[in-house]
């Protein structure tokens, strides 16, 4: 999926919302004409009509964005770069019934995604909340098992289901959270520090160096022809990290988008 297809899909979501909002308005009009026959009831259609109109305007706006991006990309090809090879990835959240966290290279091509993992056979019936990281070939290359309530724990496994470590989130007091990263032996290897008002999450390792950062409002102007939203979140990963290390650190995104939101 190219970035223009993402905007096309979000446009279609707005169109579906616009059409859905017309249904109760039509039912109110039909019921009033056939049963009640009073003008006052027609006022109940106004909120639905306004919502439908606004959603349709968003649909047109997103379609224009999608078409503009498609022209900018032309026939460009994505290449064979892995998600783990990129220093910068743009992060977009698709909020649907089956929500997805999408990763894009700065050239507009998709790098991978995180979505709910259902397993196969009887494993689909399991109560365990599991997410998986998929590459551009839709192959699962990492797994995130979420558990706990007071203390949220996200266990991370590689493609071969080997345990790599975990992310833990616990309350320090009523207004602050402690977010830590532990290796497979339970040793502390990093903590997430972030701004309270705007998105700027930094993963600082045990040596006080920055391993990863997720922030809004930083996107370079050069990318704006493909990513028209200037506040598109950008994930930056330290290049010297191994694939396993990057996979472990991506777990803080599962907390950010699928648990805290």
N, C-alpha and C positions, 0 to 999 in steps of 0.2 A: 504494500500500500504506500503510494507516494503521499506527500503532504497535501496536495490538492484533493486527493480522495478523502482525506480526513475532513477537510472543510466541506466537501460534498456530502459526506455522511452526517455531519452536524447540521447542515442545511436541511437534509431530509428529516432529521429529528424535529426541527422547528416546523417543517411543513406538516408532519404528523400531529404535532401539538395544535397547530392551527385548525386542522380538519376535526380533530377530536373535540375541540372547544365549541365547534358548531353544532355538535350532536345535541347537547342539552338545550341550546338555544332553539333548535328546530322542534324539539319535543315540547318546549314551553309554548311556542307559537301554535303548534298543532293542537295541543291540549286546550289552549285558550280559545281557539277558533271553533273547536268542536264541542267544548263543555262549558267553560266559564264565560267566555265572550265579554270580557271586560278589559279596558285599556290599561288599567293599573298593573296587571300581571305582566304586560309586555316589558315593563321596566326591568324585570328580572333577567331579561336576555342581554342587557347592556354589558355587564362584566364579562360574559362569555364572548360577546362580539368584540369587545376591546382586546381581550386576550388573544383571540383568533387573529385580529388585524396586526397586533404587535408581533406575534409569532411569524406571521406571513412576511412581515417586513424583514425580520431576522433571517428568514429563509432566503429572500432575495439578496440580502447583503452577503450571506455566506456563499451563495451561488456565484456572485460576482467575484468574491475572493478566490474561490476555487478555479474559476475560469482564468483569472489573471495569473494565478500561480502556475496553472497548466501551460500557459503561453510562455512564462519565464523559464520553465523547466525544459520545454521543447521535447526532444527525444533523448535526453540525457539518461545514461544508464547508471545503476547503483554501484556497480563494481563488486568486488569480493571481500571488502573489508568487514571484519568481525565487529560486533558490538563492543567487545573488550579492547579493540585496537584504537578506538576513538578517544581522544582527550575530552572533547565536548560532545554532549548529546542534548538535544532539545526534548523536553518532556511534556507530553500532552495527555490529559486525562479524559477518556471518553466515558461519560456517565450515562450508561444505559442499564437495562435489566441485568446484563452480563458486563459489568464495568471492566474497562481495560486501561492500563497505563502504557502509553505508546512512546517509544524512543525513536528519534529521527536524527540522522546525520545532518550537518549543516547544509549539505547539498540537496536536501528535501526528500531523500530516500529513507525508507524505514529501516531501522537497525534491529528492532525487536519489540517485544511487549511482555508485560506481566498481566496475567489474568488468573481467575480461579481455576484450580486443577481438580478435575472430577475423578480421575483414575479410570480404570477399566473393570468391567465385570462387576462383582460384588463390592469392589472398592468405591463405586459410585455412591453406595448407600452409607458410606462412613460419615460420621458426624464431624470428624476432624476437618478444620478449616485449613486448606492447603492452597498455596498459589505457586505458579510456575513461571519461570522466565523462558521465553521462546525466542529463537533466532528468526531470521527472515525466511527460513525454510519451514517454519512452524514446528521446529523440533525443540522439545523441552531441554534446556541446558542447565537448569538449576531449579531448586524447589525451596519453598519457604513454608514451614509449618507453624501456624499461629495458635497459641494456647494461653490460658490464664485470663484473669479479670482484674484483680488488684495489681498484679504484676504481669504485664504483657510480655510474653516471650516468643520470639520468632527464631525458630531453629532453621539453619541453612544447610542444604545438601547439594552436592554437585550432581552432574548428569548421571553418575553411577550410584546415586543415593548414599554417598559417603558423607558423614557429618563433618562440617567445616567449622561450626561455631554458632553463636547466636547473638541476637540483639535483645536487650532487656530494657523495658520501660517501667519505672516505678515512681510513685508519688513521693516527693520529699516533704511537701506540705500542701496546703490547699491551693497554692498558686503556682507551684513549680514542679517540673518533672525531671527525673534523672534518667538519661538515656545512655546506655553503655553497650559496647561491643566486646564480646568475649570469644576467645578462640576455642578449639575443640577440647582443650584441657581445662577450660573455665578461667583462663587467665585474662585479665583486662588488657585490651589492645586499642581501645579508643572510646571517645565519648562524643555525643552530638551536642553542639552548642548552636543556639539559634536566636534570632530576634523575635521579640514578642509581638510586634506590630505587623511586619511584612516578612515575606518568605526569604530567609537567608540562613539556611541550615548548613553548618560546617561540621565535618567529622574530623576531630583532632585525635591523632594517635598518642600512644604512651610516651612518645618522644617529643610531644608538643608540636608536631608538624601536621599540616593539613593534608588529609588523604582524599577527601571528597568535599564538594560544595554544591548545594542546590540553591539557586537564587533567581528572583525575578528582577526585571529592570536593567539587566546587564547586557542583553543580547546586542551584538554588534550591528551597526546599520547595514553592513554588507549583506546580512542575512534577511533583511526586511522584505525583499522581493519575493521570497519563498515563505517567510513566516511574518505575515502582516501584523500580528499582535505583538507589540513591543514588550509586553510583560510575559511572553512565553518563558516558562522556567527553563534554565540551562543547568545541566548537570556536568560538573567538571571533575575528572578523576585523575589522580597522580599517575603519570605514565609508567613509573617504575614498579607499580603494583602488578602482581601476577593475576592471571584470570581468576584463580580461586580466591585471592584477596579481594578483587573487585566484586565478585559475586557475593562474598560475605558482606561487603560494605553496602551493596545495593539494598540489603535488607531494611535499611532505615527508610527507604522509599515506600516499602510495603506498609510500614507504620504511618508514614506521612499521608499517604493517599487512601489506603484501604481501612485504616483503623481510626486515625484521628479525624478524618474528614466525615 
